[in-house]
Amino acid sequence: MNEPQRSRVLPDGGTETESGDAADRSDASDAADASEADSTAEASTAADEDRQFAVALDVLPQGRPGDDRPQYQKSPIAYALGEADFRLFELTLTDDADRSVGDRIALDPRPEDVSRYREVEHDDLTHNAAAEIEYAVEQIVETNERRFVDFYNDAEPITLRLHRLNLLPGIGKKLRNNVLDERKRGPFESFTDIADRISGLHRPKEVLIERIIEEIKEDDLKYRVFVDRHEG
């Protein structure tokens, strides 16, 4: 029996006829290439999930304010906000580092242009870094919408009288119960879905961002849901 044949167009405009076996080998090669590309993308995503990132709030090429040492003894620094738990960091950069406000910077493992980092308090930030927090939090929440929408899906009581949902500004008993009842009918898929399904909760993303900023700035809050401060 004759093998099926197919033609392909050559770069010079001509055609070449392939036997069925050759065509099958070509298809198999293409499939292998596609599979390898998918595996590489998955590996890259998995590697990112294992890394800790922060968003740059301020970059100081001349070093820390108030450092009276000679300039040659000072290193560039940056202040940054952790993506995972909203901790604040001071990063010591190498002299040739090229970083800007809003950059996403890996902490673990550290990139070559970050020599070390340490956790700091809100009061340690520069004025510019403190002013940038709101934008950085919004960037993190919007980039990871599924994670923060799931707060509305998964939030549980803190005590018999207090629910985690009640920590969000403007959410009292009535709105809390509306959220709890509605999520039983099906999980929320987006901030828009929450706003559409919960009457009176028009800004689910904004009230969550407001709470995160409060937890970052305030030292004396009794309960923290989003910010994990490491002592010592």
C-alpha positions as CSV (number, residue, x, y, z in Angstrom):
1,M,0.0,0.0,0.0
2,N,1.3,3.4,-0.9
3,E,2.2,5.7,2.0
4,P,0.1,8.9,2.3
5,Q,2.0,11.9,1.2
6,R,1.8,15.6,2.2
7,S,3.5,18.7,0.9
8,R,5.1,21.6,2.7
9,V,6.2,25.0,1.3
10,L,9.9,25.6,1.3
11,P,11.5,29.0,2.1
12,D,12.2,29.6,-1.7
13,G,8.5,29.1,-2.5
14,G,8.8,25.5,-3.8
15,T,7.3,22.5,-2.3
16,E,8.6,19.3,-0.9
17,T,6.6,16.0,-0.6
18,E,7.0,14.0,2.6
19,S,6.0,10.4,3.1
20,G,3.7,9.5,5.9
21,D,6.6,8.3,8.1
22,A,8.5,11.5,7.5
23,A,5.5,13.6,8.3
24,D,4.8,11.6,11.4
25,R,8.4,12.1,12.5
26,S,8.0,15.9,11.9
27,D,4.8,16.0,13.9
28,A,6.4,14.0,16.8
29,S,9.3,16.4,16.8
30,D,7.0,19.4,17.0
31,A,5.1,17.8,19.8
32,A,8.3,17.1,21.7
33,D,9.4,20.7,21.3
34,A,6.0,21.9,22.5
35,S,6.2,19.5,25.5
36,E,9.7,20.7,26.4
37,A,8.5,24.4,26.2
38,D,5.6,23.6,28.5
39,S,7.9,21.8,31.0
40,T,10.3,24.8,31.0
41,A,7.5,27.2,31.7
42,E,6.1,25.0,34.5
43,A,9.6,24.7,36.0
44,S,10.0,28.5,35.9
45,T,6.6,29.0,37.5
46,A,7.4,26.5,40.3
47,A,10.8,28.1,40.8
48,D,9.1,31.5,41.3
49,E,6.7,30.1,43.8
50,D,9.7,28.9,45.9
51,R,11.2,32.4,45.9
52,Q,10.5,35.3,48.2
53,F,9.9,38.6,46.4
54,A,9.5,42.2,47.5
55,V,8.4,45.4,45.8
56,A,10.9,48.4,46.0
57,L,9.5,51.4,47.8
58,D,12.5,53.7,47.7
59,V,16.0,53.4,46.3
60,L,18.9,55.4,47.8
61,P,22.1,55.3,45.7
62,Q,24.0,57.3,48.3
63,G,23.1,55.1,51.2
64,R,21.0,55.4,54.4
65,P,20.0,58.9,55.5
66,G,21.8,60.1,58.6
67,D,24.8,57.8,57.9
68,D,27.8,60.1,58.6
69,R,30.4,57.8,57.3
70,P,32.5,58.8,54.2
71,Q,30.7,58.0,51.0
72,Y,33.2,55.3,50.0
73,Q,32.2,53.4,53.1
74,K,28.4,53.5,52.3
75,S,26.5,51.2,50.1
76,P,23.3,51.9,48.1
77,I,20.2,50.7,49.8
78,A,16.5,50.1,49.0
79,Y,13.4,49.8,51.1
80,A,10.9,47.2,50.0
81,L,7.6,45.5,50.9
82,G,7.4,41.7,50.9
83,E,4.8,40.2,48.6
84,A,4.0,37.2,50.8
85,D,3.4,38.7,54.2
86,F,3.9,42.4,53.7
87,R,7.0,42.7,55.9
88,L,9.2,45.7,55.4
89,F,12.8,45.3,54.4
90,E,16.0,47.3,54.0
91,L,18.1,45.9,51.2
92,T,21.8,46.6,50.8
93,L,22.6,46.8,47.1
94,T,25.9,46.5,45.3
95,D,27.4,49.6,43.8
96,D,26.4,48.7,40.3
97,A,22.8,47.8,41.1
98,D,20.2,49.3,38.8
99,R,16.9,49.3,40.8
100,S,13.9,51.6,40.7
101,V,10.8,52.1,42.8
102,G,8.2,49.5,41.9
103,D,10.7,46.9,40.9
104,R,10.0,43.3,42.0
105,I,13.2,42.1,43.7
106,A,13.9,38.5,44.8
107,L,15.0,38.1,48.4
108,D,15.5,34.3,48.6
109,P,17.6,33.3,46.9
110,R,19.1,36.8,46.6
111,P,20.1,38.2,43.2
112,E,23.7,39.3,42.6
113,D,23.0,43.0,43.2
114,V,21.5,42.5,46.7
115,S,24.3,41.7,49.2
116,R,22.0,41.4,52.3
117,Y,18.7,42.5,53.7
118,R,17.0,42.9,57.1
119,E,13.5,43.5,58.4
120,V,12.7,47.0,59.5
121,E,9.8,48.8,61.1
122,H,7.5,51.4,59.4
123,D,9.2,54.2,61.4
124,D,12.5,53.2,59.8
125,L,11.3,54.0,56.3
126,T,12.1,57.2,54.4
127,H,9.3,59.6,53.7
128,N,9.2,58.5,50.1
129,A,9.1,54.8,51.0
130,A,6.2,55.3,53.4
131,A,4.3,57.3,50.8
132,E,4.8,54.4,48.3
133,I,3.3,51.7,50.5
134,E,-0.3,52.2,49.2
135,Y,0.7,51.8,45.6
136,A,2.9,48.7,46.3
137,V,0.0,47.0,48.3
138,E,-2.4,47.7,45.4
139,Q,0.1,46.3,42.9
140,I,0.5,43.1,45.0
141,V,-3.2,42.6,45.5
142,E,-4.1,43.2,41.9
143,T,-1.3,40.9,40.7
144,N,-2.4,38.1,43.1
145,E,-6.2,38.7,42.9
146,R,-7.0,35.0,43.3
147,R,-5.1,34.9,46.6
148,F,-7.0,37.8,48.1
149,V,-10.4,36.9,46.7
150,D,-9.9,33.6,48.6
151,F,-9.8,35.6,51.8
152,Y,-13.5,36.3,51.3
153,N,-14.0,32.6,50.5
154,D,-12.0,31.1,53.4
155,A,-12.0,33.6,56.3
156,E,-13.0,32.0,59.6
157,P,-13.9,33.3,63.0
158,I,-11.2,34.6,65.4
159,T,-13.4,34.3,68.5
160,L,-17.0,33.5,69.2
161,R,-17.8,37.2,68.8
162,L,-15.3,38.3,66.1
163,H,-14.9,37.1,62.6
164,R,-11.9,37.9,60.3
165,L,-14.2,39.5,57.8
166,N,-15.2,42.1,60.5
167,L,-11.6,43.3,60.5
168,L,-12.1,44.8,57.1
169,P,-13.2,48.5,57.2
170,G,-17.0,48.9,56.9
171,I,-17.9,45.3,57.3
172,G,-20.3,44.8,60.2
173,K,-22.4,41.9,61.2
174,K,-24.9,42.3,58.3
175,L,-22.4,42.4,55.5
176,R,-20.4,39.6,57.1
177,N,-23.4,37.3,57.2
178,N,-24.3,38.2,53.6
179,V,-20.8,37.2,52.6
180,L,-21.0,33.9,54.6
181,D,-24.4,33.1,53.1
182,E,-23.4,33.9,49.5
183,R,-20.2,31.9,49.5
184,K,-22.1,28.8,50.5
185,R,-23.8,29.0,47.1
186,G,-20.4,29.0,45.4
187,P,-16.9,30.5,45.8
188,F,-16.3,34.1,44.7
189,E,-14.2,34.2,41.5
190,S,-13.1,37.8,41.5
191,F,-13.5,41.2,43.3
192,T,-16.1,42.1,40.6
193,D,-18.0,38.9,41.4
194,I,-18.0,39.8,45.1
195,A,-19.3,43.3,44.5
196,D,-22.0,41.9,42.1
197,R,-23.2,39.3,44.6
198,I,-23.0,41.1,47.9
199,S,-25.3,44.1,48.1
200,G,-23.6,46.9,50.0
201,L,-20.0,45.7,49.5
202,H,-19.1,47.8,46.5
203,R,-15.3,48.0,47.1
204,P,-14.1,44.6,48.2
205,K,-10.6,45.2,46.9
206,E,-10.2,48.6,48.3
207,V,-11.4,47.7,51.9
208,L,-9.0,44.8,51.9
209,I,-6.1,47.1,50.8
210,E,-7.0,49.6,53.5
211,R,-6.8,46.8,56.1
212,I,-3.4,45.7,54.9
213,I,-2.0,49.2,55.0
214,E,-3.3,49.6,58.6
215,E,-1.6,46.4,59.6
216,I,1.7,47.6,58.1
217,K,1.6,51.0,59.7
218,E,0.1,50.3,63.2
219,D,2.2,48.6,65.9
220,D,-0.6,48.1,68.5
221,L,-3.2,46.2,66.5
222,K,-4.6,43.2,68.5
223,Y,-5.2,41.1,65.4
224,R,-3.2,40.8,62.2
225,V,-4.5,38.8,59.2
226,F,-2.3,39.8,56.3
227,V,1.0,41.2,57.9
228,D,3.4,38.7,59.5
229,R,6.0,40.5,61.5
230,H,8.9,38.4,62.7
231,E,10.3,39.4,66.0
232,G,14.0,39.6,66.8
